[in-house]
Amino acid sequence: MKSHLRILALMLAMVLLLSACGGSPQEGDPSAENTGDGEVKDTLVIGNYAEPTVLDPPNQNMVPAALVNVQIYDGLVRQDNETGEIVPSLATSWEYVDDYTIRFHLRDDVYFHDGSKMTAEDVKFTFDRGATCSQKSMIFEPFDPAKTRIVDEYTIELGTKDVFPAALSYLTNNATLIVSKSAVEAAGSDDAYGRQPVGTGAYKFVDWIAGDRIILERNEEYWGELPEFKNLIIRTIADDTTRALALESGEVDIAYNFASAQVEMLKNSEVVDVVSAPSYTTNYCGLNSAYEPLSDKRVRQALRYAVDMDTISEIAFASGLPADGPVTPALSC
């Protein structure tokens, strides 16, 4: 029997592709179902390193929540994983009306998981609400609710407070994923809605077993390309070693965000593929130049020359790269 192939993703973006990519049929998998042509795996299990607080885009502040939210929700636009280009999602096209206004033309065939149709009213509600949510209000800060208006059922103009060239990039942030106005209002509170999310995404929320797993099911009415797997289970396995063992044993199919020790161990496994890519994180040590002797540029330069960046990168981060500026290569496309 062919051994299971397990994948370790070192970058969140690798996991966010689940809605757009599929896996190959694998023999002998306990989650496979017989289609008549052989066994086909219909459930994908991910090992998450922490449990989300809520599944509500503007009210979450953790990467583990973002991993789940992008399966449940869609944004107006998204960033192409290969080219970095901003491409349509719920919005089919857009144009600048003036320096402070972007007009978005929405798809007219999108339904939320509760069966209600997605319209410009939901988009406006998302941005009005996001501006008041403390966790991610900074993402909505450049947008001006007073200048934002609904043109018609499938057209909306987002206004900005000032000339803001980065507006479209901000709209790829997971905080701006579109929520259902009626579902949020029906829930009665942000906390209640955050435990029973309603989106337009490729996967629908099914259940949340606290401290253990979140269960999603493929949205068969999805407006875009259907994902390969019918079921998506995101398990919470906080301990790095336990998560690595679950990956190697086949308990989970994908896991990520390991310490360097576990990465090195998994590289030696015959049943795990280690996939690495530049992350969006830059670690640095800031020097306060307001104080002596750090106010002297030559002192700061001397400290930089004295630091062995290659050795620190190798020992502390294993797969890290010395930074040559504040922007990582992952953001340079």
Secondary structure as GFF3:
##gff-version 3
##sequence-region A 1 333
A	DSSP	beta_strand	6	9	.	.	.	ID=ss1
A	DSSP	alpha_helix	12	16	.	.	.	ID=ss2
A	DSSP	three_ten_helix	17	19	.	.	.	ID=ss3
A	DSSP	beta_strand	32	34	.	.	.	ID=ss4
A	DSSP	beta_strand	39	41	.	.	.	ID=ss5
A	DSSP	beta_strand	43	48	.	.	.	ID=ss6
A	DSSP	three_ten_helix	57	59	.	.	.	ID=ss7
A	DSSP	alpha_helix	63	72	.	.	.	ID=ss8
A	DSSP	beta_strand	77	79	.	.	.	ID=ss9
A	DSSP	beta_strand	86	88	.	.	.	ID=ss10
A	DSSP	beta_strand	91	98	.	.	.	ID=ss11
A	DSSP	beta_strand	101	106	.	.	.	ID=ss12
A	DSSP	alpha_helix	120	130	.	.	.	ID=ss13
A	DSSP	alpha_helix	137	140	.	.	.	ID=ss14
A	DSSP	three_ten_helix	145	147	.	.	.	ID=ss15
A	DSSP	beta_strand	149	152	.	.	.	ID=ss16
A	DSSP	beta_strand	155	159	.	.	.	ID=ss17
A	DSSP	alpha_helix	167	170	.	.	.	ID=ss18
A	DSSP	three_ten_helix	174	176	.	.	.	ID=ss19
A	DSSP	alpha_helix	181	187	.	.	.	ID=ss20
A	DSSP	alpha_helix	190	195	.	.	.	ID=ss21
A	DSSP	beta_strand	203	209	.	.	.	ID=ss22
A	DSSP	beta_strand	213	218	.	.	.	ID=ss23
A	DSSP	beta_strand	231	236	.	.	.	ID=ss24
A	DSSP	alpha_helix	240	249	.	.	.	ID=ss25
A	DSSP	beta_strand	254	256	.	.	.	ID=ss26
A	DSSP	alpha_helix	260	267	.	.	.	ID=ss27
A	DSSP	beta_strand	272	275	.	.	.	ID=ss28
A	DSSP	alpha_helix	297	306	.	.	.	ID=ss29
A	DSSP	alpha_helix	309	312	.	.	.	ID=ss30
A	DSSP	pi_helix	313	317	.	.	.	ID=ss31
A	DSSP	three_ten_helix	329	331	.	.	.	ID=ss32
###
